[in-house]
Amino acid sequence: MAQPINQSGNMTSPETAFSSIDEILDQLAAELYSLASMLVGEGEQSAGLVETAVANAAVSACDDLQTARMSSRRVLAAAALELLARRNPGSLWAPIGLTPASTCIDDDDLAAAGISTGELEKIIAGPERERMRNWLASLPARMRAIFVLRAVAGFSAADAAALMQSHGGAQSGPLSAAWTPEVVREVFRQALCSLASQLLHASTER
């Protein structure tokens, strides 16, 4: 599983020292807003998702920063997926009859796209931030959601599948069980192939 990314540009660390709960909340709020904006776009809706996540994850009751981080990310991801499902019904349903595609990526791991977790952090927080967001916006909603859940939020394929299945808008329909870890891995591989192509294109422009 990819190590979760600190949206401020540093690796997350359970040992990070904070002098007060207010500092922890400020740190988490900044990370959560960046995560929300990658899923639903920047603005008031992302800010509202952060408030929901901090309140419903009971952050102040968590034993450590990493527990608070992952708990709040899970709450935020669920709320963001539900918002996307309401905004565009069917956009997060699992693809039907998905078979492994011949892509440039053989594994569902960030490194397979030729980029490390640390390098992705720098892109998200650095001067290439706008290019990354434009690329994300160009992806189909389901692929964008899977990429953010796996590569940015650090959820496993099983966790991402459970979130998509429970909050992607198809709970009562024939697609309610269509999101499986295997489907998530394949969609993630396709997103990684797109990312690799984007990075190659960007390198030729420098």
Secondary structure, 3 states (H helix, E strand, C coil): CCCCECCCCCECCCCCCCCCHHHHHHHHHHHHHHHHHHHHCCCHHHHHHHHHHHHHCCHHHCCCHHHHHHHHHHHHHHHHHHHHHHHCCCCCCCCCCCCCCCCCCCCCCHHHHCCCHHHHHHHHHCCCHHHHHHHHHHCCHHHHHHHHHHHHCCCCHHHHHHHHHHHCCCCCCCCCCCCCHHHHHHHHHHHHHHHHHHHHHHHHHC
